[in-house]
Amino acid sequence: MEWLEASTENCPVQRTLDVVGEKWMLLILRDAVNGVRRFDDFHRHIGLSEAVLSDRLRKLIAAGILRTVPYQEPGSRPRNEYRLTRKGWDLWPVLMALTQWGETYTLGPEGSLLDVRHTDCDAPVRVVVECSAEHSTVTPRDVTARLGPGARRRS
């Protein structure tokens, strides 16, 4: 069976995009990675409506990407902070790859918003694809893609 004959129902890219593939989801995740925790801060920083923000936060919680942690300011009602779960933090390389691509192809003359560096040596951080046997960094020319055990014929 060839790629064009395969059903994409079980495609991990498609399934991931079903969960986080909308612009607002990625912007919420970007802010969460950078320490934003509270609804009002997400609302103010991203600039989307309260209704849309509430809906997207609910979806990220339902997907197990964010979790809520209660807090209460003195004299105020109890509220929730939104914190990344392990599953949420596992999206960090995706956000870094989008950042790296954006810095290469969409960056204006003002420069990058964030300068992400390795704490130990202060070198810029970059995303690479490598062989799981740790042979080296690979490019698309260095790999062979085959249909996996989950591939099914299109109906």
C-alpha positions as CSV (number, residue, x, y, z in Angstrom):
1,M,0.0,0.0,0.0
2,E,1.3,3.5,-0.9
3,W,0.9,6.8,1.0
4,L,-2.0,8.1,-1.1
5,E,-3.9,4.8,-0.6
6,A,-3.6,5.0,3.2
7,S,-6.4,6.5,5.4
8,T,-5.2,9.4,7.4
9,E,-7.6,8.8,10.3
10,N,-4.8,7.4,12.4
11,C,-2.3,10.1,11.4
12,P,-0.5,11.6,14.5
13,V,-0.2,15.0,12.9
14,Q,-3.9,15.1,12.2
15,R,-4.8,13.9,15.7
16,T,-2.5,16.4,17.2
17,L,-4.0,19.2,15.1
18,D,-7.4,18.1,16.2
19,V,-6.4,19.0,19.8
20,V,-4.0,22.0,19.5
21,G,-4.0,23.0,15.8
22,E,-6.0,26.2,16.2
23,K,-4.1,29.5,16.6
24,W,-5.6,30.4,20.0
25,M,-4.6,27.0,21.4
26,L,-1.0,27.5,20.4
27,L,-1.0,31.1,21.8
28,I,-2.4,29.9,25.1
29,L,0.3,27.2,25.2
30,R,3.0,29.8,24.3
31,D,1.9,31.9,27.2
32,A,1.6,29.0,29.6
33,V,5.2,27.9,28.8
34,N,6.3,31.4,29.5
35,G,4.7,31.5,33.0
36,V,1.2,32.8,32.4
37,R,-1.2,31.1,34.8
38,R,-4.3,33.2,35.4
39,F,-7.3,33.7,33.2
40,D,-7.1,37.5,33.3
41,D,-3.5,37.4,32.3
42,F,-4.2,35.1,29.3
43,H,-7.1,37.4,28.4
44,R,-5.1,40.6,28.6
45,H,-2.0,39.2,26.9
46,I,-3.5,37.2,24.0
47,G,-6.4,39.5,23.5
48,L,-9.2,37.1,22.7
49,S,-12.7,37.2,24.1
50,E,-13.5,35.7,27.5
51,A,-15.9,33.2,25.9
52,V,-13.3,31.9,23.4
53,L,-10.6,31.8,26.1
54,S,-12.9,29.9,28.5
55,D,-13.7,27.4,25.7
56,R,-10.1,26.8,24.7
57,L,-8.9,26.5,28.3
58,R,-11.7,23.9,28.9
59,K,-10.5,21.9,25.8
60,L,-6.9,22.0,26.9
61,I,-7.9,20.7,30.4
62,A,-10.1,18.0,28.8
63,A,-7.2,16.9,26.7
64,G,-4.9,16.7,29.8
65,I,-2.6,19.4,28.6
66,L,-3.5,21.9,31.3
67,R,-4.7,21.3,34.8
68,T,-6.3,23.7,37.3
69,V,-4.9,24.7,40.7
70,P,-7.1,26.7,43.0
71,Y,-5.9,30.0,44.5
72,Q,-7.6,32.8,46.3
73,E,-6.4,36.5,46.6
74,P,-7.3,38.0,50.0
75,G,-10.8,39.4,49.9
76,S,-11.6,37.7,46.5
77,R,-13.5,34.6,45.5
78,P,-11.6,31.4,44.9
79,R,-10.3,31.0,41.3
80,N,-8.1,28.6,39.3
81,E,-4.7,28.9,37.8
82,Y,-3.9,27.0,34.7
83,R,-0.7,24.9,34.7
84,L,0.9,22.7,32.1
85,T,0.8,19.0,32.8
86,R,3.6,16.7,31.6
87,K,1.6,16.2,28.4
88,G,1.5,20.0,28.0
89,W,5.2,20.4,28.6
90,D,5.8,17.7,26.0
91,L,4.5,20.2,23.4
92,W,7.4,22.6,24.2
93,P,9.6,21.3,21.4
94,V,6.8,21.9,19.0
95,L,6.5,25.5,20.1
96,M,10.3,25.9,19.9
97,A,10.2,24.5,16.3
98,L,7.5,27.0,15.4
99,T,9.6,29.7,17.0
100,Q,12.7,28.6,15.1
101,W,10.9,28.5,11.8
102,G,9.3,31.9,12.5
103,E,12.6,33.5,13.3
104,T,14.1,32.2,10.0
105,Y,11.2,33.1,7.7
106,T,8.9,35.7,9.3
107,L,11.0,37.8,11.6
108,G,10.9,41.5,11.1
109,P,13.8,44.0,11.5
110,E,13.0,44.5,15.1
111,G,14.3,41.0,16.0
112,S,12.9,38.2,18.1
113,L,10.5,38.6,21.0
114,L,12.4,36.0,23.1
115,D,16.0,35.0,23.2
116,V,15.9,31.4,24.5
117,R,19.3,30.2,25.7
118,H,20.8,27.2,27.5
119,T,21.2,28.0,31.1
120,D,24.6,26.2,31.5
121,C,26.5,27.8,28.5
122,D,24.3,30.6,27.3
123,A,24.2,29.3,23.7
124,P,20.9,29.8,21.8
125,V,18.6,26.8,21.9
126,R,17.5,25.2,18.6
127,V,15.3,22.3,17.6
128,V,16.9,19.4,15.7
129,V,15.7,16.0,14.5
130,E,18.0,13.2,15.4
131,C,18.3,9.4,14.9
132,S,17.0,7.6,18.1
133,A,20.3,5.6,18.1
134,E,22.0,9.0,18.5
135,H,23.9,8.8,15.2
136,S,23.5,12.4,14.2
137,T,21.1,15.1,13.3
138,V,19.1,14.1,10.3
139,T,17.4,16.0,7.4
140,P,14.5,14.8,5.2
141,R,17.1,13.4,2.7
142,D,18.5,11.2,5.5
143,V,15.3,9.3,6.3
144,T,13.0,6.7,4.9
145,A,9.4,6.9,5.7
146,R,7.3,3.7,5.6
147,L,3.7,3.1,6.5
148,G,3.5,1.8,10.0
149,P,1.4,-0.9,11.6
150,G,-1.5,1.5,12.1
151,A,-1.9,2.2,8.4
152,R,-5.3,1.2,6.9
153,R,-6.5,1.5,3.3
154,R,-8.7,4.4,2.5
155,S,-12.3,3.5,2.2
